[in-house]
């Protein structure tokens, strides 16, 4: 809490930042799970965020702390480690709050007795007393913010997002629990990174490969040719596997719409200029699809589901297909 107060009054920069990557890695990977780990991660992300925003205003992102420690061009190994910590937080493997809160309390008291000038803040105790799921959720959001800065800090967010998605891809294929896969995807701070990762997942499950760039035509192609190849910890009904696939397809559509409308493929500085100029979204030739194209692909998909699942369809499948059809119509109209 003292560090956060200092950060608020005297924001750190590359010359004055009080932590380095070696210290962060030590704290995050310490097998004894130090009790202050979440608070320290929060402090690290706050210093990164404050410095990032300040340098963005000055058009000097190349001098930011994020450029020094989270650049895909300069220190990609650090970004890979953030991905590993994120997967650990989402799955709960190797990342949870301390197992012995009593011992933590005793050590805190011992430190307090040794210092007459400072005592452990009550808010720190409350943070460490969080239920394991809430503890992991907070860490997940912080790590996702770090990945978002890693996407944006270099000159090409498009290239950076592809590199990071390529690292996450094998991890998400091996996560056997749907809720954990959804947690990883839904908490992503970067729409562009989510797009790249979902594109890789659908490309992997596509029975008819395509060389189309990410576009509305490609997403429509995924609807017609994707299968379900994700792992499951327990046996689940076939319709539930397709339900998850449709959930991710709608997520891809929504994320892609944000990428286009917010100019997310452009660098941050170019994006700011485009927003000031009120520039129209830059569409590709493959984004030109008709209502008839959408209708035919939806009908083909429903026919395929009828063969696989029989009649009547589970309500969840029907609802998601209708939602995807509406999303296509909305996106093509913007």
Beta strands, then each sheet from edge to edge (+ up, - down):
end
